[in-house]
Structures are given as C-alpha cells and as structure tokens.
Amino acid sequence: MSLSDGARTGYEQVANTVRQAIATGEYAVGSHLPSIQQLADDHGVSHMTVKRALDVLRNDGLIASRAGVRAIVTATPDDTTPPVQEQIDSLRSTVEELTERLAHVEAHVGKSTHASEREP
C-alpha cells in the first residue's frame, strides 16, 4: 500500500484500510486484529501511525483494546454509532432549534403576562 492513494494522512489511510477489512469480513467481529508490528509492516508505516489509526477505530466503536493485548473487532462500520463530530453537530442543531422555540414561547408568555397586568 502506498500512502499516496487518497487519505490525508498515513494514520487515516491505515484506519480506512482496516475499517474496510472489517466491513468486508476479513476481520470478523470477535476476532483479533494483527499486531501493531504486523500492521506497521503491512502498511509500511511507523508503530505510532498504527496506534493513531487504532485510536480512530476505537473512537468509532469498531475495536476494543488493552495494553499488551491485540485489538479485538467489536462491530462492523454499519453497526456503529455516528462519528463523534456528527453527534456534536446533531446536538448543536438540536440546541439551536430548542433555543429558537424557547425564545418564541418566552415572547408569547411575555405578551400574555403584560396583557393580564393591564386588566383590572
């Protein structure tokens, strides 16, 4: 694999390649990924690059790992929750919508309060 075939960084490319291998069943749910050394050799990258790629996959919910134990596939890409940034964007959108709705309600309640204050 050459690091020039599309991914922005080496670790992203390694993560994408491993993600694809999980999606196609090359690495089945419940199976161990190759060692960091083996992945580094296979992809022609450093151990640190592989570790960063595994961090991405862990954050995406595809693998679980512990120090001294090879990573285990825990889900396929279709089984995972949206990436963290998508969740943040969704929450931000919901907060903006709720803020607008609250402003509308407060404006309506404010008008009602002022109207009732004028009545004897």
C-alpha positions in Angstrom: 0.0 0.0 0.0 1.3 3.4 -0.9 0.5 6.3 1.4 -0.4 8.5 -1.6 -3.6 6.8 -2.6 -6.1 9.3 -1.3 -6.2 9.6 2.5 -5.0 12.8 4.0 -2.6 11.3 6.5 -1.0 7.9 7.0 -3.0 7.0 10.1 -6.2 7.9 8.3 -5.3 5.7 5.4 -4.4 2.8 7.7 -7.7 3.3 9.7 -9.6 3.4 6.4 -7.9 0.2 5.2 -8.6 -1.7 8.4 -12.2 -0.3 8.5 -12.7 -1.7 5.0 -11.3 -5.0 6.0 -13.7 -5.1 9.0 -16.6 -4.2 6.7 -15.8 -7.0 4.2 -15.4 -9.6 7.0 -11.6 -10.0 6.6 -11.5 -9.2 10.3 -14.7 -10.5 11.7 -16.4 -9.3 14.9 -14.8 -11.0 17.8 -11.5 -11.6 16.0 -8.2 -10.1 16.9 -6.5 -7.6 14.5 -2.9 -8.3 13.6 -0.3 -6.9 16.0 0.8 -3.3 15.8 4.1 -4.6 14.4 2.4 -6.6 11.7 0.1 -3.7 10.7 3.0 -1.3 10.6 5.0 -3.8 8.4 1.9 -4.4 6.1 1.3 -0.7 5.6 4.9 0.5 5.6 4.3 2.9 8.4 5.6 3.5 11.9 4.1 2.0 15.1 2.9 5.4 16.1 0.9 5.7 12.9 -0.7 2.4 13.5 -1.5 3.4 17.1 -3.2 6.6 15.9 -5.2 4.6 13.4 -6.3 2.2 16.1 -7.3 5.2 18.2 -9.6 6.3 15.4 -11.1 2.9 15.0 -11.6 2.6 18.8 -13.3 6.1 18.9 -15.5 5.0 16.1 -16.6 1.9 18.1 -15.1 -0.7 15.8 -12.5 -2.1 18.1 -11.6 -2.5 21.7 -8.1 -2.9 23.1 -6.0 -3.0 26.2 -2.3 -2.6 26.8 -0.4 -5.7 25.9 -3.4 -7.4 24.1 -4.1 -7.2 20.4 -7.2 -5.2 19.5 -10.5 -7.1 19.1 -13.1 -6.2 16.5 -16.3 -5.3 18.3 -18.5 -4.0 15.5 -18.7 -3.5 11.7 -18.9 0.0 10.3 -22.7 -0.4 9.8 -23.2 -1.3 13.4 -21.5 1.7 15.0 -22.9 5.0 16.1 -22.1 8.1 14.0 -18.7 9.5 14.5 -18.3 12.0 17.4 -18.3 15.1 15.1 -21.7 14.0 13.6 -23.1 13.6 17.1 -21.8 17.0 18.1 -23.2 18.6 15.0 -26.6 17.0 15.7 -26.6 18.1 19.3 -25.6 21.7 18.2 -28.5 21.7 15.7 -31.0 20.5 18.4 -29.8 23.1 20.9 -30.2 25.9 18.3 -33.8 24.7 17.5 -34.7 24.5 21.2 -33.3 28.0 21.8 -35.5 29.4 19.0 -38.5 27.6 20.3 -37.8 28.8 23.9 -37.5 32.4 22.6 -40.8 32.0 20.8 -42.5 30.7 24.0 -41.0 33.4 26.2 -42.1 36.1 23.7 -45.7 34.6 23.8 -45.7 34.3 27.6 -44.3 37.8 27.9 -47.2 39.2 25.8 -49.8 37.3 27.9 -48.2 38.5 31.1 -48.2 42.1 30.0 -51.8 41.8 28.8 -53.0 40.3 32.1 -51.2 43.1 34.1 -53.3 45.7 32.2 -56.7 44.1 33.1 -58.2 45.2 36.4 
